[in-house]
Amino acid sequence: MRAITAAIALTLATTATADTWNLPAGYNENNYHSKNLVWFADEIRNATDGQVDIVVHPGASLVKLPEIKRAVQSGQVPIGEILLANSGNEDAYFEADMVPFLATGLDSAKALYDAQWANLEERFETQNLKMLYSVCWPGNGLFSKNELPSLAAMDGMKFRAYNAITARVAEQFGAQPVTIQVPELAQAFLTGLADVMLTSAPILVAAKASDFGDYFYNFNAFHPRNAVIVNKTTWDGLPEETRKTIEEIAAKAEDRGWELCREDQARSLDTIAENGITVIEPSDEMKAEFQTAAQAIIAEWETRAGQDGSDLRRAIGQ
């Protein structure tokens, strides 16, 4: 387990009170996930008369995104927002939402989540965690510094990966996966540490990606999900009425987040185009390349996920 740094510990010591929950999040404060977290926190503060006062720390300012789950699990922070697929190394089931072409489009992504929910809840409970809600990202496509005549052109390129499944996509096309977090994107692309990545349009807007790349291929290949999790011991220590109130607000935040995703998908695509990024609807040939590669990744994922993975594929009609 990685220890929280001295700086983080100092932040916790100086900001935390008996009623304060510091909530680390990995994304820019202007991102709709972060804005939804602030709405969620405000609603809980008002509904509990300040008994639960959640302070949102966006942009990996408190804990880096890959470390948030462990921080919540261990009680270093009581609550946090994670990217589910970052836990794919410990259990492939967590990364189902990032398997290319397993569920495309927001309606399919929601069906996937609904089919996963009970198993995810069970897994989190064994890890001293409770999931309060989960919201997806817009469909992911390929962002590149240079035009890609075909996906085979990625052979030898440096491919920004942030978990096992994105690294596997890179390998499938002969690219070299490199681990780079969102706040480091501009520097990585400008200095040649990355050439291409799988991402969504809102990330490109927040990162001002037009400064370091020119093309976005709108594959809509998958919809990763964030999840807000709380330490189970902390959760169980709350009065039953308070837990019920938080769960009701969490359900509203989830519905709100999915609608924000739908709105942001259209708006972000327009924004990156206005900023000079060429948004390309992939050709049939390019889609076929990706889908062929995806079949191998889906099969590998199902093997790693075991019976739960097979059951999930059947549940969503795959």
Salt bridges, closest charged atoms under 4 A:
ASP42 OD1 - ARG45 NH1 2.72
ASP53 OD1 - ARG45 NE 2.47
GLU67 OE2 - ARG2 NH1 2.84
GLU81 OE2 - HIS33 ND1 3.87
GLU90 OE2 - LYS69 NZ 2.59
ASP91 OD2 - ARG123 NE 2.64
GLU95 OE2 - ARG304 NH2 2.46
ASP97 OD2 - ARG225 NH1 3.71
ASP107 OD1 - ARG262 NH2 3.52
ASP114 OD1 - LYS110 NZ 2.88
ASP195 OD1 - LYS145 NZ 3.89
ASP236 OD2 - LYS232 NZ 3.10
GLU247 OE2 - LYS130 NZ 3.28
ASP264 OD1 - ARG267 NH2 2.88
GLU300 OE1 - ARG168 NE 2.67
GLU302 OE1 - ARG313 NH1 2.67
ASP308 OD2 - ARG123 NH2 2.96
ASP311 OD1 - ARG314 NH2 2.33
